[in-house]
Amino acid sequence: MNDFNRARFIRWNDVETKACPFYIEVNKGSHRSPEEYTEDHPLNEQIDVFSLGNVLYSILMRRDVYEDMEKGDVQKVVKDGVFISIPEEVKGQFSDMENVVAVAISMCHVKNVKERKTAMEVERYLREKLEEYGVSKF
């Protein structure tokens, strides 16, 4: 399982000391971040964080995140910031570690790029939880 369809070498802006955004025409795929469905929106590594949420959802729920939806419907709801959620009755049956993954998904599935956690923040959260639960090999 992977999600590297947008792999790009990100250029660095030495003047502003930050990564440069990049632009790609609106894509018709059904596993994109909200900003990828918006024309002329600058893209950055946060699209991969959103995709990580899709991958984690698929692993946790053992199904594709959008398997019951048509491609056009997926694009509309994602662009509008309406993401597939895990039903509360399902969450109530999760183990502690499954609930950790559910929280990580919610960190990734945030419409506003500036509010979406970074890859490092998600990694830090997962690492802390693994340590908290005594998992030493990761």
N, CA, C and O atoms as a DFTB+ gen file, in Angstrom:
552 C
 N C O
     1  1       0.853      -1.164       0.000
     2  2       0.000       0.000       0.000
     3  2       0.902       1.232       0.000
     4  3       1.832       1.335       0.800
     5  1       0.617       2.152      -0.899
     6  2       1.399       3.390      -0.918
     7  2       0.556       4.518      -1.495
     8  3      -0.550       4.304      -1.990
     9  1       1.096       5.697      -1.421
    10  2       0.430       6.863      -1.970
    11  2       1.491       7.888      -2.353
    12  3       1.648       8.916      -1.694
    13  1       2.215       7.591      -3.428
    14  2       3.286       8.472      -3.867
    15  2       3.007       9.054      -5.245
    16  3       3.936       9.328      -6.005
    17  1       1.755       9.239      -5.564
    18  2       1.416       9.717      -6.899
    19  2       1.738      11.187      -7.108
    20  3       1.663      11.658      -8.243
    21  1       2.086      11.925      -6.085
    22  2       2.430      13.345      -6.207
    23  2       3.882      13.593      -5.825
    24  3       4.263      14.731      -5.553
    25  1       4.685      12.558      -5.803
    26  2       6.069      12.710      -5.355
    27  2       6.765      13.805      -6.158
    28  3       6.798      13.771      -7.388
    29  1       7.316      14.767      -5.441
    30  2       8.028      15.885      -6.052
    31  2       9.232      16.209      -5.177
    32  3       9.184      16.065      -3.956
    33  1      10.304      16.643      -5.813
    34  2      11.402      17.213      -5.040
    35  2      10.974      18.639      -4.709
    36  3      10.764      19.457      -5.604
    37  1      10.850      18.923      -3.444
    38  2      10.410      20.237      -3.007
    39  2      11.625      21.177      -2.988
    40  3      12.639      20.894      -2.349
    41  1      11.497      22.274      -3.691
    42  2      12.581      23.265      -3.712
    43  2      12.529      24.114      -2.446
    44  3      11.479      24.247      -1.817
    45  1      13.669      24.684      -2.085
    46  2      13.787      25.488      -0.875
    47  2      14.028      26.949      -1.247
    48  3      14.864      27.245      -2.100
    49  1      13.306      27.846      -0.617
    50  2      13.469      29.274      -0.827
    51  2      14.417      29.800       0.255
    52  3      14.031      29.950       1.414
    53  1      15.665      30.079      -0.144
    54  2      16.667      30.553       0.816
    55  2      16.344      31.940       1.351
    56  3      16.703      32.262       2.484
    57  1      15.675      32.763       0.557
    58  2      15.347      34.120       0.989
    59  2      14.300      34.081       2.102
    60  3      14.450      34.751       3.124
    61  1      13.241      33.296       1.902
    62  2      12.166      33.212       2.889
    63  2      12.366      32.063       3.880
    64  3      11.578      31.892       4.810
    65  1      13.415      31.288       3.675
    66  2      13.745      30.108       4.494
    67  2      12.536      29.191       4.725
    68  3      12.179      28.857       5.855
    69  1      11.937      28.808       3.615
    70  2      10.830      27.852       3.679
    71  2      10.725      27.114       2.351
    72  3      11.283      27.533       1.337
    73  1      10.001      26.014       2.385
    74  2       9.806      25.221       1.175
    75  2       8.942      25.984       0.182
    76  3       8.026      26.707       0.573
    77  1       9.232      25.824      -1.083
    78  2       8.450      26.461      -2.140
    79  2       7.210      25.619      -2.428
    80  3       7.285      24.390      -2.448
    81  1       6.085      26.265      -2.648
    82  2       4.900      25.507      -3.054
    83  2       5.039      25.084      -4.515
    84  3       5.917      25.569      -5.229
    85  1       4.191      24.203      -4.939
    86  2       4.167      23.821      -6.345
    87  2       2.720      23.763      -6.794
    88  3       1.806      23.674      -5.975
    89  1       2.523      23.814      -8.088
    90  2       1.174      23.847      -8.647
    91  2       1.010      22.707      -9.636
    92  3       1.897      22.426     -10.442
    93  1      -0.137      22.059      -9.557
    94  2      -0.506      21.007     -10.500
    95  2      -1.968      21.255     -10.834
    96  3      -2.761      21.619      -9.966
    97  1      -2.317      21.056     -12.097
    98  2      -3.725      21.239     -12.459
    99  2      -4.600      20.350     -11.592
   100  3      -4.151      19.317     -11.095
   101  1      -5.832      20.749     -11.417
   102  2      -6.777      19.981     -10.613
   103  2      -6.804      18.549     -11.128
   104  3      -6.929      18.309     -12.329
   105  1      -6.687      17.618     -10.218
   106  2      -6.647      16.213     -10.582
   107  2      -8.019      15.593     -10.385
   108  3      -8.770      15.973      -9.487
   109  1      -8.323      14.654     -11.224
   110  2      -9.641      14.014     -11.187
   111  2      -9.695      12.803     -10.266
   112  3     -10.754      12.190     -10.125
   113  1      -8.591      12.446      -9.641
   114  2      -8.557      11.267      -8.774
   115  2      -9.508      11.381      -7.601
   116  3     -10.085      12.441      -7.355
   117  1      -9.667      10.292      -6.883
   118  2     -10.610      10.299      -5.766
   119  2      -9.929      10.151      -4.405
   120  3     -10.609       9.948      -3.399
   121  1      -8.631      10.248      -4.358
   122  2      -7.931      10.123      -3.075
   123  2      -7.009      11.315      -2.868
   124  3      -5.839      11.148      -2.521
   125  1      -7.523      12.490      -3.074
   126  2      -6.733      13.715      -2.998
   127  2      -7.083      14.514      -1.748
   128  3      -8.090      14.271      -1.084
   129  1      -6.224      15.463      -1.459
   130  2      -6.490      16.396      -0.360
   131  2      -7.422      17.491      -0.877
   132  3      -7.539      17.671      -2.089
   133  1      -8.086      18.225       0.017
   134  2      -9.000      19.283      -0.429
   135  2      -8.331      20.304      -1.346
   136  3      -8.929      20.735      -2.331
   137  1      -7.096      20.692      -1.030
   138  2      -6.422      21.706      -1.836
   139  2      -6.093      21.221      -3.242
   140  3      -5.915      22.036      -4.148
   141  1      -6.010      19.922      -3.437
   142  2      -5.729      19.401      -4.774
   143  2      -6.946      19.502      -5.696
   144  3      -6.816      19.381      -6.915
   145  1      -8.104      19.720      -5.127
   146  2      -9.317      19.877      -5.927
   147  2      -9.641      21.354      -6.177
   148  3     -10.695      21.671      -6.729
   149  1      -8.763      22.233      -5.782
   150  2      -8.979      23.660      -5.951
   151  2      -7.981      24.206      -6.958
   152  3      -6.771      24.071      -6.774
   153  1      -8.482      24.818      -8.015
   154  2      -7.598      25.344      -9.056
   155  2      -6.669      26.413      -8.511
   156  3      -7.045      27.208      -7.650
   157  1      -5.454      26.416      -9.027
   158  2      -4.436      27.416      -8.699
   159  2      -4.139      27.523      -7.209
   160  3      -3.750      28.588      -6.730
   161  1      -4.315      26.451      -6.488
   162  2      -3.992      26.459      -5.065
   163  2      -2.566      25.949      -4.902
   164  3      -2.228      24.901      -5.452
   165  1      -1.717      26.665      -4.160
   166  2      -0.349      26.179      -3.966
   167  2      -0.367      24.879      -3.159
   168  3      -1.095      24.754      -2.175
   169  1       0.427      23.942      -3.584
   170  2       0.503      22.649      -2.908
   171  2       1.829      22.542      -2.174
   172  3       2.827      23.148      -2.566
   173  1       1.822      21.761      -1.102
   174  2       3.054      21.491      -0.377
   175  2       2.982      20.077       0.188
   176  3       2.104      19.295      -0.178
   177  1       3.903      19.761       1.073
   178  2       3.975      18.397       1.605
   179  2       2.741      18.004       2.411
   180  3       2.573      16.827       2.727
   181  1       1.875      18.954       2.750
   182  2       0.674      18.642       3.515
   183  2      -0.300      17.745       2.743
   184  3      -1.153      17.095       3.348
   185  1      -0.177      17.708       1.413
   186  2      -1.031      16.789       0.656
   187  2      -0.711      15.347       1.035
   188  3      -1.593      14.488       1.028
   189  1       0.552      15.086       1.365
   190  2       0.950      13.740       1.765
   191  2       0.439      13.400       3.159
   192  3       0.140      12.239       3.440
   193  1       0.337      14.385       4.024
   194  2      -0.204      14.151       5.362
   195  2      -1.676      13.752       5.243
   196  3      -2.134      12.833       5.923
   197  1      -2.409      14.448       4.375
   198  2      -3.809      14.076       4.158
   199  2      -3.900      12.646       3.629
   200  3      -4.741      11.865       4.075
   201  1      -3.030      12.309       2.678
   202  2      -3.015      10.951       2.120
   203  2      -2.670       9.915       3.181
   204  3      -3.201       8.805       3.160
   205  1      -1.783      10.271       4.109
   206  2      -1.474       9.361       5.210
   207  2      -2.740       9.026       5.987
   208  3      -2.936       7.881       6.395
   209  1      -3.596      10.014       6.191
   210  2      -4.872       9.754       6.857
   211  2      -5.703       8.734       6.089
   212  3      -6.344       7.875       6.694
   213  1      -5.697       8.822       4.761
   214  2      -6.425       7.838       3.938
   215  2      -5.838       6.442       4.104
   216  3      -6.573       5.464       4.239
   217  1      -4.517       6.353       4.093
   218  2      -3.848       5.052       4.229
   219  2      -4.128       4.457       5.612
   220  3      -4.465       3.279       5.726
   221  1      -3.988       5.267       6.653
   222  2      -4.259       4.772       8.005
   223  2      -5.716       4.327       8.157
   224  3      -5.995       3.315       8.801
   225  1      -6.640       5.080       7.565
   226  2      -8.054       4.697       7.606
   227  2      -8.245       3.330       6.957
   228  3      -8.923       2.463       7.509
   229  1      -7.654       3.145       5.803
   230  2      -7.804       1.873       5.076
   231  2      -7.253       0.701       5.876
   232  3      -7.834      -0.384       5.876
   233  1      -6.139       0.918       6.554
   234  2      -5.560      -0.144       7.378
   235  2      -6.450      -0.422       8.585
   236  3      -6.762      -1.575       8.883
   237  1      -6.849       0.625       9.268
   238  2      -7.649       0.474      10.488
   239  2      -9.011      -0.147      10.208
   240  3      -9.454      -1.046      10.922
   241  1      -9.672       0.345       9.157
   242  2     -11.038      -0.089       8.875
   243  2     -11.110      -1.284       7.924
   244  3     -12.182      -1.849       7.708
   245  1      -9.966      -1.662       7.359
   246  2      -9.885      -2.797       6.425
   247  2     -10.776      -2.596       5.198
   248  3     -11.387      -3.534       4.686
   249  1     -10.827      -1.353       4.750
   250  2     -11.592      -1.015       3.550
   251  2     -11.074       0.311       3.009
   252  3     -10.474       1.103       3.735
   253  1     -11.310       0.532       1.750
   254  2     -10.897       1.785       1.139
   255  2     -11.719       2.925       1.732
   256  3     -12.913       2.768       1.986
   257  1     -11.095       4.041       1.946
   258  2     -11.751       5.165       2.599
   259  2     -12.993       5.649       1.835
   260  3     -13.946       6.137       2.442
   261  1     -12.977       5.513       0.512
   262  2     -14.107       6.005      -0.283
   263  2     -14.765       4.906      -1.109
   264  3     -15.332       5.196      -2.162
   265  1     -14.705       3.683      -0.671
   266  2     -15.167       2.579      -1.511
   267  2     -16.658       2.615      -1.838
   268  3     -17.081       2.029      -2.834
   269  1     -17.447       3.280      -1.032
   270  2     -18.894       3.326      -1.273
   271  2     -19.349       4.584      -1.995
   272  3     -20.550       4.834      -2.100
   273  1     -18.400       5.387      -2.500
   274  2     -18.766       6.657      -3.119
   275  2     -18.281       6.728      -4.561
   276  3     -17.269       6.131      -4.928
   277  1     -19.028       7.469      -5.362
   278  2     -18.613       7.746      -6.738
   279  2     -17.514       8.803      -6.719
   280  3     -17.469       9.650      -5.827
   281  1     -16.628       8.745      -7.714
   282  2     -15.478       9.640      -7.776
   283  2     -15.879      11.116      -7.674
   284  3     -15.265      11.871      -6.920
   285  1     -16.893      11.526      -8.416
   286  2     -17.335      12.918      -8.383
   287  2     -17.857      13.327      -7.015
   288  3     -17.644      14.459      -6.581
   289  1     -18.537      12.414      -6.337
   290  2     -19.040      12.697      -4.990
   291  2     -17.890      12.848      -4.006
   292  3     -17.922      13.709      -3.127
   293  1     -16.875      12.007      -4.158
   294  2     -15.704      12.093      -3.288
   295  2     -15.064      13.460      -3.426
   296  3     -14.764      14.108      -2.423
   297  1     -14.853      13.901      -4.642
   298  2     -14.213      15.189      -4.881
   299  2     -14.992      16.320      -4.218
   300  3     -14.397      17.211      -3.611
   301  1     -16.307      16.289      -4.328
   302  2     -17.121      17.358      -3.751
   303  2     -17.039      17.374      -2.231
   304  3     -16.823      18.428      -1.634
   305  1     -17.209      16.218      -1.602
   306  2     -17.211      16.218      -0.139
   307  2     -15.829      16.546       0.427
   308  3     -15.724      17.236       1.441
   309  1     -14.772      16.058      -0.220
   310  2     -13.424      16.364       0.268
   311  2     -13.124      17.848       0.091
   312  3     -12.595      18.491       0.998
   313  1     -13.460      18.385      -1.067
   314  2     -13.240      19.818      -1.308
   315  2     -14.001      20.660      -0.287
   316  3     -13.519      21.711       0.135
   317  1     -15.191      20.202       0.110
   318  2     -16.001      20.912       1.096
   319  2     -15.533      20.671       2.540
   320  3     -16.029      21.303       3.472
   321  1     -14.575      19.756       2.712
   322  2     -14.058      19.480       4.054
   323  2     -14.873      18.481       4.838
   324  3     -14.806      18.448       6.067
   325  1     -15.651      17.659       4.136
   326  2     -16.442      16.616       4.791
   327  2     -15.710      15.303       4.557
   328  3     -15.665      14.803       3.433
   329  1     -15.134      14.743       5.622
   330  2     -14.328      13.540       5.478
   331  2     -15.020      12.340       6.098
   332  3     -15.851      12.473       6.996
   333  1     -14.664      11.180       5.604
   334  2     -15.217       9.941       6.126
   335  2     -14.812       9.825       7.600
   336  3     -13.636       9.948       7.943
   337  1     -15.778       9.593       8.439
   338  2     -15.471       9.462       9.862
   339  2     -15.729       8.026      10.304
   340  3     -16.462       7.274       9.661
   341  1     -15.119       7.683      11.394
   342  2     -15.312       6.359      11.978
   343  2     -16.494       6.458      12.926
   344  3     -16.475       7.268      13.852
   345  1     -17.520       5.651      12.711
   346  2     -18.706       5.723      13.581
   347  2     -18.340       5.509      15.056
   348  3     -17.472       4.698      15.380
   349  1     -19.006       6.237      15.927
   350  2     -18.718       6.162      17.364
   351  2     -18.882       4.742      17.898
   352  3     -18.112       4.309      18.755
   353  1     -19.888       4.010      17.395
   354  2     -20.087       2.646      17.892
   355  2     -18.914       1.737      17.509
   356  3     -18.614       0.771      18.210
   357  1     -18.264       2.052      16.402
   358  2     -17.071       1.297      15.992
   359  2     -15.897       1.688      16.877
   360  3     -15.157       0.828      17.353
   361  1     -15.727       2.996      17.097
   362  2     -14.639       3.461      17.967
   363  2     -14.741       2.843      19.356
   364  3     -13.726       2.548      19.987
   365  1     -15.965       2.651      19.827
   366  2     -16.185       2.073      21.151
   367  2     -15.690       0.643      21.257
   368  3     -15.489       0.136      22.361
   369  1     -15.494      -0.011      20.124
   370  2     -15.015      -1.400      20.116
   371  2     -13.512      -1.486      19.855
   372  3     -12.946      -2.579      19.876
   373  1     -12.863      -0.357      19.612
   374  2     -11.433      -0.340      19.317
   375  2     -10.597      -0.627      20.560
   376  3     -10.996      -0.334      21.687
   377  1      -9.438      -1.203      20.320
   378  2      -8.432      -1.323      21.375
   379  2      -7.810       0.058      21.583
   380  3      -8.062       0.982      20.810
   381  1      -7.008       0.191      22.617
   382  2      -6.329       1.463      22.865
   383  2      -5.481       1.878      21.670
   384  3      -5.503       3.043      21.273
   385  1      -4.741       0.948      21.099
   386  2      -3.874       1.269      19.959
   387  2      -4.694       1.633      18.718
   388  3      -4.288       2.504      17.949
   389  1      -5.828       0.987      18.515
   390  2      -6.683       1.355      17.381
   391  2      -7.215       2.767      17.558
   392  3      -7.349       3.510      16.585
   393  1      -7.521       3.143      18.799
   394  2      -7.964       4.517      19.062
   395  2      -6.841       5.521      18.800
   396  3      -7.105       6.647      18.377
   397  1      -5.608       5.127      19.044
   398  2      -4.461       5.984      18.736
   399  2      -4.411       6.242      17.234
   400  3      -4.192       7.374      16.802
   401  1      -4.612       5.196      16.442
   402  2      -4.606       5.356      14.988
   403  2      -5.767       6.248      14.553
   404  3      -5.608       7.072      13.653
   405  1      -6.921       6.095      15.178
   406  2      -8.074       6.946      14.849
   407  2      -7.755       8.422      15.123
   408  3      -8.151       9.291      14.347
   409  1      -7.055       8.705      16.200
   410  2      -6.660      10.083      16.498
   411  2      -5.675      10.576      15.437
   412  3      -5.774      11.715      14.981
   413  1      -4.734       9.732      15.047
   414  2      -3.764      10.114      14.005
   415  2      -4.490      10.446      12.700
   416  3      -4.116      11.392      12.005
   417  1      -5.513       9.683      12.369
   418  2      -6.307       9.960      11.161
   419  2      -6.931      11.348      11.272
   420  3      -6.907      12.123      10.316
   421  1      -7.480      11.652      12.422
   422  2      -8.117      12.974      12.594
   423  2      -7.090      14.106      12.521
   424  3      -7.444      15.229      12.163
   425  1      -5.839      13.835      12.851
   426  2      -4.786      14.837      12.723
   427  2      -4.473      15.114      11.255
   428  3      -4.065      16.217      10.893
   429  1      -4.668      14.106      10.423
   430  2      -4.365      14.202       8.986
   431  2      -5.527      14.757       8.178
   432  3      -5.314      15.509       7.228
   433  1      -6.733      14.403       8.536
   434  2      -7.923      14.789       7.774
   435  2      -8.469      16.124       8.259
   436  3      -9.521      16.185       8.895
   437  1      -7.751      17.179       7.954
   438  2      -8.140      18.544       8.307
   439  2      -8.121      19.352       7.016
   440  3      -7.128      19.340       6.289
   441  1      -9.208      20.047       6.729
   442  2      -9.313      20.782       5.463
   443  2      -8.282      21.901       5.350
   444  3      -7.587      22.003       4.339
   445  1      -8.179      22.732       6.370
   446  2      -7.281      23.877       6.327
   447  2      -5.834      23.392       6.457
   448  3      -5.448      22.826       7.480
   449  1      -5.051      23.621       5.420
   450  2      -3.659      23.163       5.382
   451  2      -2.868      23.693       6.569
   452  3      -2.019      22.985       7.112
   453  1      -3.133      24.919       6.975
   454  2      -2.385      25.529       8.073
   455  2      -2.741      24.914       9.414
   456  3      -1.954      24.992      10.357
   457  1      -3.911      24.306       9.513
   458  2      -4.326      23.669      10.753
   459  2      -4.016      22.170      10.769
   460  3      -3.988      21.553      11.833
   461  1      -3.786      21.594       9.606
   462  2      -3.460      20.177       9.507
   463  2      -2.090      19.932      10.140
   464  3      -1.153      20.700       9.919
   465  1      -1.978      18.885      10.908
   466  2      -0.703      18.562      11.541
   467  2       0.334      18.229      10.469
   468  3      -0.009      17.780       9.376
   469  1       1.584      18.452      10.794
   470  2       2.668      18.107       9.882
   471  2       2.996      16.624      10.035
   472  3       2.575      15.979      10.996
   473  1       3.743      16.100       9.087
   474  2       4.174      14.702       9.163
   475  2       4.961      14.460      10.448
   476  3       4.813      13.417      11.086
   477  1       5.793      15.423      10.824
   478  2       6.593      15.280      12.048
   479  2       5.705      15.262      13.294
   480  3       5.991      14.536      14.246
   481  1       4.645      16.044      13.294
   482  2       3.747      16.053      14.450
   483  2       2.985      14.743      14.567
   484  3       2.795      14.232      15.671
   485  1       2.551      14.198      13.445
   486  2       1.856      12.908      13.468
   487  2       2.821      11.815      13.921
   488  3       2.472      10.962      14.737
   489  1       4.035      11.854      13.382
   490  2       5.048      10.858      13.753
   491  2       5.354      10.948      15.240
   492  3       5.448       9.923      15.916
   493  1       5.509      12.155      15.754
   494  2       5.811      12.351      17.173
   495  2       4.679      11.792      18.049
   496  3       4.929      11.122      19.051
   497  1       3.441      12.078      17.654
   498  2       2.290      11.567      18.401
   499  2       2.304      10.035      18.435
   500  3       2.151       9.430      19.496
   501  1       2.487       9.419      17.271
   502  2       2.484       7.952      17.204
   503  2       3.648       7.363      17.998
   504  3       3.479       6.366      18.701
   505  1       4.823       7.972      17.889
   506  2       5.996       7.484      18.627
   507  2       5.754       7.586      20.141
   508  3       6.066       6.654      20.882
   509  1       5.205       8.709      20.594
   510  2       4.926       8.880      22.023
   511  2       3.936       7.830      22.514
   512  3       4.093       7.282      23.605
   513  1       2.926       7.557      21.713
   514  2       1.933       6.558      22.116
   515  2       2.540       5.158      22.137
   516  3       2.227       4.364      23.025
   517  1       3.396       4.847      21.179
   518  2       4.068       3.544      21.192
   519  2       4.910       3.405      22.459
   520  3       4.897       2.359      23.108
   521  1       5.634       4.454      22.803
   522  2       6.451       4.424      24.021
   523  2       5.568       4.302      25.258
   524  3       5.886       3.559      26.186
   525  1       4.456       5.037      25.265
   526  2       3.519       4.988      26.397
   527  2       2.986       3.577      26.617
   528  3       2.783       3.152      27.754
   529  1       2.759       2.848      25.514
   530  2       2.232       1.493      25.604
   531  2       3.333       0.442      25.658
   532  3       3.058      -0.756      25.583
   533  1       4.580       0.890      25.787
   534  2       5.672      -0.042      25.977
   535  2       6.134      -0.765      24.741
   536  3       6.771      -1.813      24.838
   537  1       5.827      -0.227      23.579
   538  2       6.294      -0.827      22.330
   539  2       7.661      -0.232      22.056
   540  3       7.774       0.966      21.793
   541  1       8.701      -1.049      22.114
   542  2      10.051      -0.517      21.987
   543  2      10.660      -0.725      20.601
   544  3      11.641      -0.069      20.250
   545  1      10.094      -1.616      19.826
   546  2      10.654      -1.873      18.483
   547  2       9.764      -1.229      17.446
   548  3       8.664      -1.707      17.170
   549  1      10.247      -0.135      16.872
   550  2       9.503       0.539      15.798
   551  2      10.439       1.255      14.894
   552  3      10.005       1.883      13.929
